[in-house]
Amino acid sequence: LSNREIPTSDELPCTGAKSKIYHSEESPYAKIEFYSKEEFLKEILYAYFDKLNMPKPFSLKRFSNPLPELDESTRNDRNLDKAIYEKLKFIHKAFPSFSELLSKSHKLLGLDEIIEYVTQSEGRTRYLAVKTGNIYTKFPNHDVTGLCLVDLPGLEAAQGHEQKLVSSLEYEVDAVIFVKSPDVLGTDWEQADYNIFDLIDNAAREIDLAHRLFLVLNEKNDGSNRKQVQLL
């Protein structure tokens, strides 16, 4: 797959929805599965409201009404809560642009159309309605029958419903590849990295993390972060 299907960036995160990539000898295609209205309300939106200790809307119609203001004066984690609230505001503002996709039957697409449903780049919002993007394409190594790669959105795209990531880690994957591109100005592991390690560890406590997690450090094309990669 190229950047036309699932783009990458060394700046803002691109992946917005979970993608499952399967090896297939047939012509490449994608099957997009959408959240039902009830799933989106109770599994996605309620997680934000619970995190913020705000009264939950009893319907999507009620959610479309103006959001209550965030009371920052009584919060211990004001910066984190503000970030979660901003994400909720983004979903609320974008809701009219993707709400008609909720509870729709799956959609079959060509690979050139995937980008419109699984990425958040260039102002796209349809990914918010997508439960899973199933992509069927031929892998370079054809001796991979039964292999499926699961591309999960990062925590920055999942603020408020990290438990959805944990569920995927617990029930859908056997091993995790964590890809990090070290910053030219920094060489240390960040708190967000450790948060992800904890999520992976908690998802399957019976398996030692060292046997399940594989780290990949990306070196930039111009080699500007080569030293940072070596130090980590």
C-alpha positions as CSV (number, residue, x, y, z in Angstrom):
1,L,0.0,0.0,0.0
2,S,1.2,3.5,-0.8
3,N,0.5,6.9,0.6
4,R,-2.5,7.1,-1.7
5,E,-4.3,4.4,0.4
6,I,-3.0,4.9,3.9
7,P,-0.8,8.1,4.1
8,T,2.0,8.6,6.5
9,S,3.5,11.8,7.8
10,D,6.4,12.9,10.0
11,E,4.1,15.7,11.4
12,L,0.5,15.1,12.5
13,P,-1.0,11.6,12.8
14,C,-2.8,10.4,9.7
15,T,-4.6,7.2,10.7
16,G,-8.0,7.9,12.2
17,A,-9.8,4.5,12.0
18,K,-8.7,0.9,12.6
19,S,-7.5,-0.8,9.5
20,K,-7.1,-4.6,9.0
21,I,-4.9,-5.5,6.1
22,Y,-5.2,-9.0,4.7
23,H,-3.1,-10.8,2.1
24,S,-5.3,-11.7,-0.9
25,E,-4.4,-13.1,-4.3
26,E,-7.6,-11.5,-5.8
27,S,-8.0,-8.0,-7.1
28,P,-7.3,-5.5,-4.3
29,Y,-10.4,-4.0,-2.6
30,A,-11.6,-2.7,0.7
31,K,-14.7,-3.4,2.9
32,I,-15.6,-0.5,5.2
33,E,-17.6,-1.4,8.3
34,F,-19.4,1.4,10.1
35,Y,-20.4,1.9,13.7
36,S,-24.1,1.5,14.4
37,K,-25.7,4.5,16.0
38,E,-25.9,2.8,19.4
39,E,-22.3,1.7,19.2
40,F,-21.1,5.2,18.4
41,L,-23.2,6.7,21.2
42,K,-22.4,4.3,23.9
43,E,-18.9,3.0,23.0
44,I,-17.3,6.2,21.6
45,L,-19.2,9.3,22.8
46,Y,-20.0,8.1,26.3
47,A,-16.3,7.4,27.0
48,Y,-15.6,11.1,26.4
49,F,-18.4,12.2,28.7
50,D,-17.4,9.8,31.4
51,K,-13.8,11.0,31.3
52,L,-15.0,14.6,31.7
53,N,-17.6,13.7,34.3
54,M,-20.3,15.4,32.1
55,P,-23.9,14.3,31.8
56,K,-24.2,11.9,28.8
57,P,-26.7,12.5,26.0
58,F,-29.4,9.8,25.8
59,S,-29.5,10.0,22.0
60,L,-27.5,11.2,19.0
61,K,-30.1,13.8,18.4
62,R,-29.5,15.2,21.9
63,F,-25.7,15.1,21.2
64,S,-26.2,17.3,18.2
65,N,-27.4,20.1,20.5
66,P,-24.8,22.5,21.9
67,L,-22.2,20.8,24.2
68,P,-22.1,21.8,27.9
69,E,-19.1,24.0,28.8
70,L,-16.2,22.4,30.5
71,D,-15.7,23.5,34.1
72,E,-11.9,23.7,34.5
73,S,-12.0,25.1,38.0
74,T,-12.6,21.8,39.7
75,R,-10.3,19.5,37.7
76,N,-7.0,18.1,38.7
77,D,-5.9,17.1,35.2
78,R,-7.0,20.3,33.5
79,N,-4.7,20.1,30.5
80,L,-5.6,16.5,29.8
81,D,-9.3,17.2,30.3
82,K,-9.1,20.2,28.0
83,A,-7.5,18.1,25.3
84,I,-10.2,15.4,25.6
85,Y,-12.9,18.2,25.5
86,E,-11.3,19.7,22.4
87,K,-11.5,16.3,20.7
88,L,-15.2,16.0,21.7
89,K,-15.8,19.4,20.3
90,F,-14.2,18.4,17.1
91,I,-16.4,15.3,16.8
92,H,-19.5,17.4,17.7
93,K,-18.7,19.9,15.0
94,A,-18.0,17.2,12.4
95,F,-21.0,15.1,13.3
96,P,-23.3,16.4,10.5
97,S,-20.6,15.4,7.9
98,F,-20.5,11.7,8.9
99,S,-23.7,10.9,10.9
100,E,-25.5,9.5,7.8
101,L,-22.9,6.7,7.6
102,L,-23.8,5.4,11.1
103,S,-25.7,2.1,11.0
104,K,-25.1,1.8,7.2
105,S,-24.3,-1.6,5.8
106,H,-20.7,-2.2,4.8
107,K,-19.3,-0.4,1.8
108,L,-17.0,-2.0,-0.9
109,L,-14.4,0.3,-2.3
110,G,-11.4,0.3,-4.6
111,L,-8.0,1.0,-3.0
112,D,-8.0,4.5,-4.3
113,E,-11.1,5.4,-2.2
114,I,-9.8,4.0,1.2
115,I,-8.1,7.3,2.1
116,E,-11.5,9.0,2.4
117,Y,-12.7,6.6,5.1
118,V,-9.7,5.7,7.3
119,T,-7.5,8.9,7.5
120,Q,-7.9,12.2,9.2
121,S,-5.6,14.1,6.9
122,E,-6.7,17.2,5.0
123,G,-9.8,17.8,7.1
124,R,-11.4,14.4,6.4
125,T,-14.0,13.3,9.0
126,R,-15.7,10.1,7.6
127,Y,-13.2,8.0,9.6
128,L,-15.1,8.9,12.7
129,A,-18.0,6.7,11.6
130,V,-15.7,3.8,10.6
131,K,-15.5,0.8,12.9
132,T,-13.0,-1.1,10.7
133,G,-11.5,-0.7,7.3
134,N,-10.8,-4.2,5.9
135,I,-8.2,-4.0,3.1
136,Y,-7.5,-7.0,0.9
137,T,-4.3,-6.8,-1.2
138,K,-1.4,-8.9,-2.3
139,F,1.6,-8.8,0.2
140,P,5.1,-8.6,-1.3
141,N,5.9,-12.0,0.4
142,H,3.1,-14.3,-0.8
143,D,3.8,-17.1,1.7
144,V,1.7,-15.3,4.4
145,T,-1.6,-17.1,4.3
146,G,-3.6,-16.2,7.4
147,L,-1.6,-13.1,8.3
148,C,-3.5,-9.9,9.0
149,L,-1.9,-6.6,9.9
150,V,-3.9,-4.4,12.2
151,D,-3.2,-0.7,11.9
152,L,-4.5,1.0,15.0
153,P,-4.9,4.8,15.5
154,G,-2.5,6.2,18.1
155,L,-3.6,7.5,21.5
156,E,-3.6,11.1,20.1
157,A,-6.6,9.9,17.9
158,A,-8.2,7.9,20.7
159,Q,-8.3,10.3,23.6
160,G,-11.3,9.4,25.7
161,H,-11.7,5.8,24.5
162,E,-8.4,4.1,25.0
163,Q,-10.3,1.0,26.1
164,K,-11.3,0.5,22.4
165,L,-7.6,0.1,21.7
166,V,-7.1,-2.3,24.6
167,S,-9.9,-4.4,23.3
168,S,-8.2,-4.7,19.9
169,L,-4.9,-5.5,21.5
170,E,-6.5,-8.2,23.7
171,Y,-8.7,-10.0,21.2
172,E,-7.4,-9.3,17.7
173,V,-3.6,-9.3,17.7
174,D,-0.8,-11.7,18.7
175,A,2.1,-9.3,18.5
176,V,2.5,-5.5,18.4
177,I,4.9,-3.5,16.3
178,F,5.4,0.0,17.8
179,V,6.8,2.4,15.3
180,K,8.5,5.6,16.5
181,S,10.3,8.3,14.6
182,P,12.7,10.0,17.1
183,D,12.6,13.8,17.1
184,V,15.8,15.5,16.0
185,L,15.6,17.7,19.1
186,G,14.9,14.9,21.6
187,T,16.3,11.4,22.3
188,D,14.3,10.2,25.2
189,W,11.2,8.0,25.4
190,E,8.1,10.2,26.1
191,Q,5.2,9.7,28.5
192,A,2.9,8.9,25.6
193,D,5.2,6.0,24.7
194,Y,5.1,4.5,28.2
195,N,1.3,5.0,28.2
196,I,1.1,2.8,25.1
197,F,3.5,0.2,26.6
198,D,1.2,0.0,29.6
199,L,-1.9,-0.4,27.5
200,I,-0.2,-3.3,25.6
201,D,1.0,-4.9,28.8
202,N,-2.4,-4.6,30.5
203,A,-4.2,-6.1,27.5
204,A,-2.6,-9.5,27.9
205,R,-0.9,-9.8,31.3
206,E,-0.3,-13.5,30.9
207,I,2.2,-12.8,28.1
208,D,5.5,-11.1,29.0
209,L,5.7,-7.7,27.2
210,A,9.2,-8.6,25.8
211,H,7.6,-11.6,23.9
212,R,4.8,-9.5,22.4
213,L,6.1,-6.0,21.7
214,F,8.6,-5.2,18.9
215,L,10.1,-1.7,18.6
216,V,10.9,-0.1,15.2
217,L,12.7,3.2,15.1
218,N,12.3,5.1,11.9
219,E,15.2,7.1,10.5
220,K,14.2,10.0,8.3
221,N,15.1,10.0,4.6
222,D,17.6,12.8,5.1
223,G,19.2,11.0,8.0
224,S,18.7,14.0,10.3
225,N,17.6,11.9,13.2
226,R,20.2,9.1,12.7
227,K,22.0,9.9,16.0
228,Q,18.7,9.9,17.9
229,V,17.8,6.5,16.5
230,Q,21.2,5.1,17.6
231,L,20.9,6.6,21.1
232,L,17.4,5.1,21.7
